[in-house]
Structure formats: C-alpha cells, structure tokens
Amino acid sequence: MSGQSPDAPDLILDLKGLKCPLPVLRTRKALKPLGPGALVEIETTDPLAGLDIPHMCNEDGHVLVSSERTETGHRFRVRRV
C-alpha cells in the first residue's frame, strides 16, 4: 500500500497565467494517460475556467469532485473515469 491518502491528488496541474482554451486543453492532455479513478487538482487564474472545466468534465464524463474560488482564480479536483 502506498500510504497516500485517498483525497491526495495523483497529479497537480498549475495552469495559472494561461488563458482560455489552454486550461481545458492542458487538463484533457494530462488526464488522458492517467488510469480510471485518478484524482487531478487544477489551479487556474483564467476567469472562464470556472465554466470551462466543469463543462469539459460533463462532456468527457469525468467527475468534478470540487470547484472553489481562490484568491487568484479557481481550484478544481477532477476524478478521471
């Protein structure tokens, strides 16, 4: 057993400073090689990511575990299907 908490992300994506559509494109690319059930945490500063990341999850079937505003943008946790 790895000892890693089930809530610990398998991958953290720092996409701060990137503008639409790059946060979604980079997130999709990062999710692709991961196995089902992998948890990815995404940090963005793009205001449109608040709409785009949840929409991508809906389109691709991934689970949006959480979405929260941060001081500089958004933080998302996405579980790959």
N, C-alpha and C positions, 0 to 999 in steps of 0.2 A: 504494500500500500504506500502511496506517495506521501501521505500525511498532509496533503494540500486540502484546505477547506473546500467544501462543495460550492461555497459562494465566491471563492477566489477565481478571478478570470484566468482563462488559459492564455489569453493574449490581450494586451492593452495597446490600443491604437491612439497615438497622439496626432490628431488631424487639425490641431489649432493653426489658424492662419490660412487654411485652404478654403476656397470659395466654391460654391455650387457649380458643377456637379461633382467636384473631386471627392468630398467626404463620402458620398454614396459609392462612387466608383472604387475608391480605395477599400472601403468596407467590404464590398462584394468580392473584390480580389483577395482580400485577407481571409474571408470566410470559406472560400472555395476549397482550399486544401485541408481544412480542418475536418475532423470527424464529427458525426452527429452528436449533439449534446454539448459541444464545446461552447464555452462562455467567453464572449468578447466584450471588453469595455472600450467605448469610443468617446474621446474627448474632442469637442469641436468649438469653434468660435463663430462659424457661419450661422447667421440667424435662420436661414432656410433649412438647416439641418433638423430643426425641431419638427418640420413637416416631412422632410425628405427621408430621414432614416426610418421613422415609423411606416411610411409608405413603402419603402423598399422591403421591410420585414413582411408587410402584408402581401406584396407582390410575389416575393420569393418563398414565403411560407415559414420564415424564421420567427422565433418568439421574441417579442420586445419585452424583456424581463422588467426593465425600468427605464424611465426617462426623467431627467431632472435638470433644472436650470442651475447653472453655476455662475460665479461672479463674472466670468468672461464668455459664457456660451451655454453649452449643453454637455451632459454626460449621459450616455446610453449604455445599457447592458443588453446584449443580444445573444440568444441561445440558438446555435445552428441546428437545423433539422436535418 
